Amino acid sequence: MKKKILSWGTCMCDIIAPEMQKVAEPGVIEYLPRGIELRLGGHPVDLIIDLARIGVDPNEIAVVSTIGTDVFGDFLLREIAGYGFQAYIERVAGGTGKTIILALKDQDRLCHLDPAACMRMALEHLEGVIRETEPEFFTFRPGYTNLDLEMAPLLKRLRAGPLKNSFLLLDLCAPYKKEWSYYLELLPQVDAVHGNSKEIIRAGGENTFEKATKKMFLLGAKSILLTKEAAGAELLTPHYRITQPSFNIKFVEPSGSGDAFCAGIIHALAMSPKNMATMNGNELADVLVWGQALGAAAATQVGCVEGVTKSKVQNLLDTQKQRILDGTVIEKKVS
């Protein structure tokens, strides 16, 4: 069955210790003020759930990933089933991917990741789902899967078939047991790259953001999405640079904010009669504000998706969108 939006990558169980005061010293017990929470996580499932939570028709969205046969895999399947969208989940013997997240109060989170089943994905499973669904939008986060080095030839092959007219969004993350440079091979096949400044600089293999983005465009990138946490976000194309301030929120913790940001970008593009390549600066600014709204909502609660609701996103847009757009700087690049 064809789908409007398909997302692939790692499905994880996030074990979160929120609002920690400090990390325990060796031999000392520190008690956790908010306890320990188990949540689902991983780019593909976060993004698709965020879309479902803001009211996108479940029949139009789907996730494809791989999990283990342990209790964590059972937990993920139960959580996903409640949203009603299609889940093309491959189960392999052994453990499910897990992340231990120490969310220190007023500091960036500390993540410790075990890829587990994510390193045993079947290329045939992924390709089969893409061919079956022929998505209009395909988002993916490689980095810590066994298929990472096979993605460039796979996408090149599928660009001649089921992904010929699709919009592809690549979400960057620190790669596992490989060099950052492998991302460069993906650039000719993708329409947008998302990351923070450190990720974009490392993926570009340069020492500044400006040099990295210039190199990415030369290698085939069509747009670059930069998230800057409380400093806002940017959208760069060969013709425009859109810079926006952030939404004002009561920040809790950042898990899933990047995935929610990507969901907002895809949602805005899916609603538009134009594609990104033909949008003017104001239209691109409106796309960016949608990404920011979902990303901000995700940071208001513990867990990757719990903060994203249709009413919360709409309230952020109703009360702050105009301020964001008024503070947006649109630079048109001279060819």
N, C-alpha and C positions, 0 to 999 in steps of 0.2 A: 504493500500500500504506500502510495506517495505521501510525503510529509513536507510541510513548509520549512520546519527547522529540525535539524538533527545535530546532536552534540556527542563527540567521542573523547575519551581520555580515561582517567583513572577514577574509579569509584572507591571511596575511602570511608573508614569509620574514624571520626575525630574524637579523641579522648581529651576533653578540655578542662583545665583548671582555671576558671575565670577570676579576674580581679585579685590576683595574688599580691600579697604585700612584699614578699621577698622569696628568693630561692633558698631552700634549706641548706645549711652548711653540713659537711660530712659529720655523721653521728648525731645530728640534731633534728628533731621532728618539728615541722612547721604545720600548723593547722590551717585549713583552707576555709576562708570566710564564706565562699559560695559553693563549696563541695567540688565534686568531679562530675562532669556531665558527658554522656555519650551521644554524639550527633552524627548524622550522615554528612559526607563531604566529598570533595573531588569536583573538578571543573564541570564535567558533563552533566552530572546529576544536579549540582547546585544551579546551573544555568537554566536547565529545563524546569526544575521545580519553581524557580523564581518567576519564570514566564507563566506557569500554571497558577501561581499565587496572585498574579496581577490580572488574571482573567482570560489569558489566551486559551483558545479551544484545545483541550487535551488531545483531540484527534489530529491536530496539526503539528504536534511536537513529539519528539522521541529522543531517547538516549541509547547509546550503545557502549558497552563496557564489559569488564571481566572482574569477577569476584571469586573468592574461595568457597569451600564447602564447610566452613566453620560457623560458629554462632554469630560472628560479626557479619558474615554474608547473609545469614537468615535475617538479621536485624535490618540490613539495607533493603532487602526485598520487601519486608513488611512495610517499611517507611515509604518506599517508592510506590507501592501498590495503592496507597491511599489517594494518590493524585490523579489516577486514571489515564495517564498517557502511556504510550507503548514503550516498554523497556526491553531492548534486545540484549539481555544479560547472559553472557557466557559464564558457566561455572567450571572452575578447574580445581583439581585436588589440592588441598593445603589451605593456607591462611589467606584472609582478605587483607588488602592494604589498610594500614592504620597510621594515624598521625597523633602523636602526643603533643598537645599545645599548652604551653605555660603562658597564660595571659597576665603578665605583670601589670599592675595598676600604673597608668600613665606612661607606659613604655610599649614598644613594639613587642609583639608576641614572639616566643621562642618555640620553634617547631622542630620536632624530631620524627622522621618519617621512615616507615617500613613499607616498601613498594609491594612485597609479597606477590599476590596474584597478578598485579599489574605487569610483572615481568614474565608472564606466561600467556600473553594474549595471542590469539590465532589471527593471522592476517586474513585468512579466508572468511572468518566471521565478520570482520569489519568491512571488507570489500563487498561481501554478499549483502549486508544491510544497506550500504550506500547504493548499490545497484537496485535493490528492492524499493527503497524510499525515494530516490532521486530528489534529494532535498533542495529547496530554493536557497536555504542558508545552512552552511555546515561550519560549526565551530569545533575547534579541537585544541587540546593541550597535550602535546607529547612531553618528553623530558625525563620521565622515569617509567618508561615502558620498554619492552623488548622490541617493539615495532618502530622505535624512533627513527632509526637509520633507513627504514624501508618506506617511510612516509613520502619522501620526495618522489621516488619513482612511482609509487602508488597513485599519488595525486596527479602526476603528469599523465599517467595512463587514463585515469578517470575523467580528466578534463576534456578528453576527446569523446566522452560518453555521458554518464549520468550527472557529472558535475560541470558540464559544458557551460551552462548559464547560471551556475550557482555563485553565491557570495561566500567566500571562505574567510573565516577569522581565526588567526593563530594567536593563542594565549601563551606567552612566554613563562618559563619557570626555570630555576636552576637545574641543569641537566645532571643526570645520574650516570656516572662512569663513562662520560663522553665529554668532548669539548663543546663549548658554546658555539663554535663555528659551524656546527652541523645545521643550525637554524638557517644559515645563509642559503642552503640548497633549497629550502622551502619557499623562499621569497617570490620566485617567478610564478608560483601557483596560487598565492594567497592575495586577497583583496585588502585585508587589514591585519596589522600586527598590534597586539596590546601588551603593555608591560609598564613597570616603573622605570625610572631613569637608569638605575644600576643594571637592570635586566637588558634594556635596550642598548646601553653602552657595551655590555659584555657580548651580547648577541651580534652586535655590529663589529666587534673586534677592534674598537677604537678607544681613545682615552677621553673623549668628550661626547656629550649628547649630540651636538651639532654635526660632528664628523660621522658619528654612527648612523644618524638618520640620513645624511647625504649618501653614505655608502649603501644603505638599505634601499633607497630609491633607485640608485644606479643599478642595483642587482635585481630590481623588479618589483619591490614593494609599492603598492598603490596608495596606501594610507597607513599612518602610524598613530596609535592611541596611547597617550601617556597619562597615567594616573599619578597624582602627587599628594594623596591623602588630604590633609587639611588645607593644602595649598591649591586644591582644585584639580583641573585636568586640561589637557591639550589634545587637539586633533590636527594632524599635519597631513597634507597631500602635496603633490608636486606644485600645486597652484595656490594653496592657502595654508595659513597657520592660525588656528582658532585657540585662544587662551581664555579659560573661564575660572572665576573664583569658585569656591566650594559652597555647598549647602551648610547652613548652621544646624547642628543636631546635638543631642545629648549622647555623646560617644560612649559605647560600652566596650566593644572589642571588634577587631577588623576582619575576623574570619569570614570568608566568602564575599567580601566587598568587591574584589576584582572580578569574580564570576558574575556577581549581580550587575556590575558596570557593563560587562560584555552583553548580558541579557538585555539591558536597557538599550544599548546600541542596536542590537539585532531587532528588538521590538520596534524601535523608531524607524529603522530602514524597512521593515516588513509592512509598516503602516503607510509608507510614503509611495506616491506614484512614480517617484524618480529613484534612480540608483545613485550611489555615492559619487560616481565619476561625473555625473551631470549636475550635481547640486552646487548652488552658489554658497557664499560664505554664511549668510543668514540661515540657510537650510541646514548646513553642516553644524552650525551652532545649536540649532534645535535638536539635532540628533545627539550631540554631546551632552546637552542638559538632561536628556532622558537617561543616558548612561550614568550620569552623576546622581540623579534622583534615586535610582535603584541601588547604586553603590552606597549612598548615604544611608538609605533605609536599612541595609544589611548590617551596618555598624551600630545600630541602636539596640540590638539584643545579642545574647550569647548564641552561638551557632551560626552556620553559614546561610541559612534561609529564613530563620524565624522572624527576623525583622522586616522582611519584604512582604508587604500586603498591598492590595489594590488601594485601600483607603489611605494608608500611610504615604504611599508614593504620590497619590493624587493630592493629598494635603501639602506635601512638600512642593509640588508643582504649583498649586494654587497660591500658596503663601510666599514662595521664594523664587519662582521661575523668572519673573520679570526683573527682580534684582540681579539674578545671575546673568540674564541676557544684557541688562544695562551695563554690567561690569565686564562683559565679554569683549575681547580685543580681536578683531578680524584683520589679519595681515594678508594682503594679496601679493603673492610672489611674482616677480618679473622674470619671465622666461629668458 
